[in-house]
């Protein structure tokens, strides 16, 4: 079954936003994919990086990709987000 044009376009927009967010904030892809909503403080424009995705199958749940600690202890950090990054979050995920 082929995806509709609207679905393909939406997927493209999400991937574009993810890559732009990753580049703007100097993040590893595994850190980006481990972000949860409680890591983001839109009001204070901060993002807490507290984990990474490990690409293995979870024996208990069968899920692929589980959140683990960051690569090194120095990888735990809170970064400031630019207005551009906040807008990417709002435009891509809030209310979608």
Secondary structure, 3 states (H helix, E strand, C coil): CCCCHHHHHHHHHHHHHHHHHHHHCCCCHHHHHCCCHHHEECCCCEEEECCEEEEEECCCCCCEEEEECCCCHHHCEEEECCHHHHHHHHHHCCCC
